[in-house]
Amino acid sequence: MFKNVIENADSFLPETISTLYMTIFTAIIAGIIGLFFGVVLTVTAKGAILENRFVNSLLDKIINLLRSLPFIITLAIIAPLTVFIVGTRIGDTAAIVPLVFGTFPFFARQVENSLVQVDKGIIEAALSMGDSPVDIIFGVYLKEGLPSLIRAASLTLISLIGLTAMAGAVGAGGLGKLAIAQGYNRFQDDITLVATLIILVIVYIIQAVANLLVKKTEH
């Protein structure tokens, strides 16, 4: 039943490592960018501590534009920038550039949605005590919104793993490529099944860790 999996057993570990490599480094870079833009969107909104309608409107439109682009189109559009940054448009490292562009707008919006739920009474109390905007961002928004931010991060990571499957279009490796190129295209369904199961295990681990962190940070 798993004849092809047994014959290609040595392919699963390196492709799993490729998926984790792309996921981890993209998550770090896109996480930092997305968190920054999400915070800026929140604090520059109408009635917020650093209200700036121009900045908020401009950034909102940019995020919406990037989010509306299908990832496969982003791969093509970002290709020249990928070559400029990495020196090539092929491989796991090259795939990180479009993956970042495909991920950070989504995370930025999730961050914004998380931070706007922070109790406005706490923010007003911090303002009345003379806290600076920076103090409020780190001491109120990010601290009080931490459980929701963790949920947003886990959702983004799970979405990112799905995007790595399409990264094979730029010559990247990963379980997605193994499932399609080796499994689906060659009618080796057992390879597709096992690759999918490994992806599901990774997703389950991410969700389990996120749930544990949420329980520890909720108060």
Residue, then its C-alpha position, 0 to 999 in steps of 0.5 A: m500500500f505504501k510501496n512508493v513511500i518506502e522507495n522514496a523514504d529518504s526524500f521525506l526528511p529533507e523536504t520536511i526540513s525545507t518546509l520548516y526552514m521556509t516556515i520559520f524564517t518567513a515567520i520571523i521576518a513577516g512576524i516583525i513586519g506584520l506586528f509593526f504595521g499592525v501596531v501602526l494601523t491600530v494607534t493611528a486609527k480615528g480616536a487612537i493615541l497617535e491618530n493620523r488619518f493619512v498614515n492610517s488610510l495609506l497603510d490600510k490601502i497598501i495592506n488591502l492591496l497586498r492581501s488581495l493578490p493571489f500568492i501565485i501572482t505575488l511570486a511572479i511580481i516579486a521575482p525581480l526583488t527576490v533576485f535583487i535580495v537573494g541573487t536567485r529566484i529559485g530555491d528555498t531561500a528565494a521562496i522566503v521573499p514572496l512568502v514574506f510578502g504573502t504573509f505579513p499583510f495577513f498578520a498585520r490585519q490579524v494584529e490590528n484586529s487583536l489590538v482593537q479589542v484591548d479595553k479602552g478603559i485601560i488605555e484611558a487610565a494609562l493616558s491619565m497617568g501620563d504614560s507615553p505612546v510607547d509605554i502604552i503600546f508595549g505596556v497596554y496594547l501588546k501586554e493586554g492583547l498577548p493571548s489574542l496575538i498568539r492566536a493570530a500568530s498560530l493562524t498565520l503560521i498555519s496559513l503560511i504552511g499552506l503557502t509553502a506548498m505553492a512555493g514549488a512554483v519557484g523551484a523551492g522544496g518542501l512537503g508541498k512540492l513532494a506531494i504534487a511533483q512526486g505524488y500527484n503528477r506521478f500518480q503515487d497517491d501514497i506519497t501525497l497522503v504521507a506528505t499531507l499527514i506530515i503537514l497535518v502533524i506540523v499544523y497540530i503541533i503549532q495549534a497545540v503550542a499556541n493553545l498552551l501559550v494562550k492558557k498561560t498568558e490569559h488573566 
